[in-house]
Amino acid sequence: MMILHGYWRSSASYRVRIALALKGVAYKSRTWDLRHNAQYSPDLVALNPMSSVPVLQTDQGPLTQSMAIIEWLEAEVPEPSLLSDDPLISARIRAAAQVIASDVHPLNNLAVLKKLRGMGHDESQLSDWMHHWMQRGLAAFQTMISDKGDFCFGDSPSLADVCLIPQLYNARRWEMDFSSLEPLVAVEARCLTHPAFIGALPENQIDAIEEIPT
Ligand SMILES: N[C@@H](CCC(=O)N[C@@H](CS)C(=O)NCC(=O)O)C(=O)O
């Protein structure tokens, strides 16, 4: 069985958990506590030279980068599709997803925050930094999705929803203002009634259950 190396609060791991669940693919979880720098342990670096999660260990070897993993899954398990039969719509789905995966997330990850702290920025400056990039990306994302259907691009979840939900989770952690993002909040509410999204929720992961005090 495949092993997903992740961390409950990692939004890139969260993307892959949603995609695996939507595709109905069973896997085992191996967790790495990013708060305690487990990403730098030689065992993980051997799997991913970028010292980050997720890594999906397949019987053909490890796969890294959440978007590459999900594209591989889409090719291996085509149904239900996270893209569209129409190549133009697929390009739009990928574009929205990349706003989050390429334009927002890389500016917001733990290694970037550590670097900013190391350069002397305080927590309030970090919060401004996070809010700025998330608001900018999510405002753009909101104009790029379809206004029809329950999900970002119609009546079934797509790669755009797979990226959006973890990003909104991260934005809530940082107490971002959601007042201009009502359409995205509505998509989020509908996604979070779907079993695949519920099972992938950070608080439903084994390492969260171990970490969150009861
Ligand atoms: N582009 C990568 C990003 C992976 C990434 O940044 N993962 C974060 C968690 S969401 C991580 O492991 N961070 C560790 C660190 O920044 O030190 C992907 O999509 O897989």
The ligand as an SDF file (V2000), in Angstrom:
LIG
                    3D

 20 19  0  0  0  0  0  0  0  0999 V2000
    5.7100   22.9050   -3.5190 N   0  0  0  0  0  0  0  0  0  0  0  0
    5.6660   21.9220   -2.4890 C   0  0  0  0  0  0  0  0  0  0  0  0
    5.5930   22.6130   -1.1520 C   0  0  0  0  0  0  0  0  0  0  0  0
    5.8190   21.6690    0.0030 C   0  0  0  0  0  0  0  0  0  0  0  0
    5.8830   22.4320    1.3070 C   0  0  0  0  0  0  0  0  0  0  0  0
    6.2910   23.6070    1.3650 O   0  0  0  0  0  0  0  0  0  0  0  0
    5.4590   21.7520    2.3450 N   0  0  0  0  0  0  0  0  0  0  0  0
    5.4960   22.3830    3.6400 C   0  0  0  0  0  0  0  0  0  0  0  0
    4.2790   22.0270    4.4430 C   0  0  0  0  0  0  0  0  0  0  0  0
    2.8200   22.6630    3.6630 S   0  0  0  0  0  0  0  0  0  0  0  0
    6.7030   21.8980    4.3870 C   0  0  0  0  0  0  0  0  0  0  0  0
    6.9900   20.7120    4.4490 O   0  0  0  0  0  0  0  0  0  0  0  0
    7.4170   22.8450    4.9600 N   0  0  0  0  0  0  0  0  0  0  0  0
    8.5790   22.5700    5.7370 C   0  0  0  0  0  0  0  0  0  0  0  0
    9.4140   23.8020    5.8500 C   0  0  0  0  0  0  0  0  0  0  0  0
    9.0400   24.8280    5.2700 O   0  0  0  0  0  0  0  0  0  0  0  0
   10.4130   23.7340    6.5450 O   0  0  0  0  0  0  0  0  0  0  0  0
    4.4540   20.9990   -2.6910 C   0  0  0  0  0  0  0  0  0  0  0  0
    3.4690   21.4460   -3.2720 O   0  0  0  0  0  0  0  0  0  0  0  0
    4.5260   19.8220   -2.3070 O   0  0  0  0  0  0  0  0  0  0  0  0
  1  2  1  0
  2  3  1  0
  2 18  1  0
  3  4  1  0
  4  5  1  0
  5  6  2  0
  5  7  1  0
  7  8  1  0
  8  9  1  0
  8 11  1  0
  9 10  1  0
 11 12  2  0
 11 13  1  0
 13 14  1  0
 14 15  1  0
 15 16  2  0
 15 17  1  0
 18 19  2  0
 18 20  1  0
M  END
$$$$
